[in-house]
Amino acid sequence: MDDAKSLYLKILEVGNLFLRNAQQFEISELQGHNPSYDELAKIMRHVAGIIHGLVDEIDPMMAHQAIEYTSIMEKMALAIVAGDQNELDQQAKALYEKPFFA
C-alpha cells in the first residue's frame, strides 16, 4: 500500500506540474519541453496501471483517480502537441476541478 501511495503522490505532483505550466506558459513554450508532455503523460499512464494493479481491491478510489487524472494529462498532452489552446484550457480546467489540484 505504501508503494501505491508513493506512486499516487507522484501522479499528483506531475499533474500539478501540467496544470501550473498550462496556466503560466504559452502553448508554443510547452511544445518545446523536454521530456515532452506526451512522454510524461505516457509514463504517468504506466504508473497509474501499476497503482491499479496494487490497490484496486484494497482502495478502488485511489486506483480510479490515478487513471482518471492521467487520462486528463494525456488529453492535455495531445492538445499541446496539436497546438490546441482551447482544448488545453478545457482539460486544465477539468484537472483543476479535481481533488488535490490547485
Secondary structure, 3 states (H helix, E strand, C coil): CHHHHHHHHHHHHHHHHHHHHHHHCCHHHHHCCCCCHHHHHHHHHHHHHHHHHHHCCCCHHHHHHHHHHHHHHHHHHHHHHHCCHHHHHHHHHHHHCCCCCC
